[in-house]
Amino acid sequence: MTDHMLNRRPLVRVAGVSVAALLTFSLGACSLIPTYQRPDAPVPAQWAASSPTAQGASASELPWASYFADPRLQGLIRKALDNNRDLRVAVLNIEQMRALYQVQRADQFPTVNAAVSATRQPATTPPYALSTTATAGLSITAFELDFFGRLRALSASASAQLLATEEARRAVHISLVASVANSYYAVWADRLQLALAEQTLQTRQGSLKLLQLKFDNGVLNELDLRSGQSLVEAARISRAQSQRQLAQDLNGLNLLLGEVASADLLPPEPQLATIGEADSVVADVLPALWPSLSDLPVGLPSEVLLQRPDIAQAEQQLIAANANIGAARAAMFPRISLTASAGVVSDSLSGLVNDGRSAWSLAPQLVLPIFDAGRNQALVDSSKVKRDIAIAQYEKALQSAFREVADALVSRSSYSDQAQAQQAQTEAEAVRLKLATLRYNSGVASQLDLLDAQRSLFASQQAFIGAQLARQQANIALYKALGGGWATAAR
């Protein structure tokens, strides 16, 4: 073993012990981050509307595959989760933030580089002989000793930002599940509305032919004929509106999926009764148009709201802002950095291996802020203001979430009552049409009475479909507002 190798081993051991000691001291240094306390929720302790008495898992723990039992809808949701661009961007944002966190965390540790360099230059005195200096070894450049926790505060802030991005992804996921479900039932309702409009148009066109025949034979006056024509055109208008709405809702569903929805995953085609059988037509529209969604148990606001990802995201952003105060405070204290190297030196490149001499350097640096025109204090004040802004945003997120849940509770209750009342009205209109038809055929009622009854039944049937859709979407809104839609399978 050569002498230079014997001389190098104690040097490397001493350098390693020194770096380890500095790291231990740095990592055990003080922290200037203010103690974090979660702000009190500025919302009422109870919901304005009474919560349901249903028992079971909370919405945030209820898998969407269990809540939405329709296999077609489940297939659409899975496709959306695989292909949706907004969700893909949210996942990529997490990866980007994770990389930035790793970059910030790496600043707490020294960066060790291997370097080989050589210089050749003439001497400054006669005879100006050329000399060569070659060095090789390991170097640490400007490693900051984190005595006052500046780097750890920045790392904690980056960690909280990463968690906030993950919560943002959860929020996008939940919103996507609810949006697909809303679009699915909207397409279902559009198909029902279109089928009803088509059937009504055909029925009215048949009636108009009879009216035209009576008018041509002088049995019917022109007023009744024009009223029949008006009803036909009104049905044609409703059909065009239903066709347009169906096409637009299908486009919206395809956008959520990231592809064109296959026919086997779309809602089933409605099967209405035979044209002209008034009782059967009404009976076919009146029953539940689709399987109703189950009631969800609602707990206290203090428990429910904290389970929402948007609230968790706002809190993580508040934690990040709080950590930045510690970093700004630490900038007002001395900053100590270390530059060191250890290796071999020789008067030639080949000599580095054969007869290189051990060489090392240690250059600590201390920078103490003395005068900066108030810049560091301004940075501290700015970070405190940003923390206060984050608190206000967190409290606003809680209030917005409380209102969203409260509105969903009211909507579910009121739309349920509205759908029941709309069903009762449609049943009454069906009976009215039946009686008006009997009276007209007996010569007791006029043609206008019959046309008015037909018009009222059609409008009531359309309103009933709309009320059923609103009730279903109110259940979906409540499920989303309570933080449901993230879990895929039972835990």
Secondary structure, DSSP 4 states (H G I P E B T S, - for coil): --HHHHHHHHHHHHHHHHHHHHHHHHHTS---PPPP-PPPP-S-SS-SSPPP---SS-GGGS-HHHH---HHHHHHHHHHHHH-HHHHHHHHHHHHHHHHHHHHHHTTS--EEEEEEEEEEE-SSTT--EEEEEEEEEEEEEEEE-TTSHHHHHHHHHHHHHHHHHHHHHHHHHHHHHHHHHHHHHHHHHHHHHHHHHHHHHHHHHHHHHHHHHHHTTSS-HHHHHHHHHHHHHHHHHHHHHHHHHHHHHHHHHHHHTSPPPGGGSPPPP-PPPTT-HHHHHHHHSS-SSPPPPP-----HHHHGGGSHHHHHHHHHHHHHHHHHHHHHHTTS-EEEEEEEEEEEESSTTHHHHTPEEEEEEEEEEE-----TTHHHHHHHHHHHHHHHHHHHHHHHHHHHHHHHHHHHHHHHHHHHHHHHHHHHHHHHHHHHHHHHHHHHTTSS-HHHHHHHHHHHHHHHHHHHHHHHHHHHHHHHHHHHTTTT---S--
